Amino acid sequence: MEPYFLKKAFDLVYHTILLYKLKLYYFSPNSDLLLTSYLSNKKQQVKVGNVLSELMEIKLGVSQGSNLGPLLFLIYINDIAYSCPNLNIDLYADDSTLFKSNTELSKVESHLQSNIDCILKWCTYNNMALHPHKTKCMIIGSKQKLKINKHLKLKVNDNILENVSSQKVLGVYIDCNFCYTHIDFVCKNLNNKISLLKHILYFLTDEMKHMFYNAYLVSILDYCCTVWGKSNKNNINKVNSLQKSC
């Protein structure tokens, strides 16, 4: 498995390429005109102290704070999934994961490196860049199969990727043995919130206590519980115990 990150992804969206892709997706002529108008003739200026820079035309980037920006970015990177014939990828904006399953490490390594090379080529054509220092790789398997010290030797250009035993993927900690390291993270978060609740308990009405519980504890318990909620009984008991304590 290899989570990878695109560098400054939203800022590197090239407007000309984006508008070309919109036509390939058969957007209506009126939609094309609207989005062309939305992206074109934008200028920016920087002020340092009392000094203003010249107005410069913005040819790159989509606004992250807008409703339309993330959608345009997703359209822009959507075709990355077709950049390689045998690409196994889970896309989530600029944080995505490559994966390959095989009993032979050499085949996994060869497959993933081939995928990385394809993505690098796609990045070259689409004005994007991988972030080699944030991109990690990890071998997942049982403790018995991973007793021998094994590592993946993968590269992004000339940068050798770091092997990790645990990695946070979209807010959930995944470890190499699927021992649900995330549950320790959940328990730590719950403990912190319960400690805070103890300090302010006598200043809150019953209604406010319920609001605190729903906002600060249920949100932790619910987040991706379909992933970590199938852990062994001892792990689940830790979480249940803290919930009852609250």
Helices and strands as residue ranges (DSSP letters): E 2-5, G 9-12, H 15-24, H 29-39, E 43-44, E 47-48, E 51-52, E 56-57, H 68-77, G 78-82, E 89-90, E 95-98, H 105-125, E 136-137, E 155-156, E 159-160, E 162-163, E 166-169, E 172-175, H 181-200, G 201-203, H 206-212, I 213-218, H 219-222, H 225-228, H 233-245
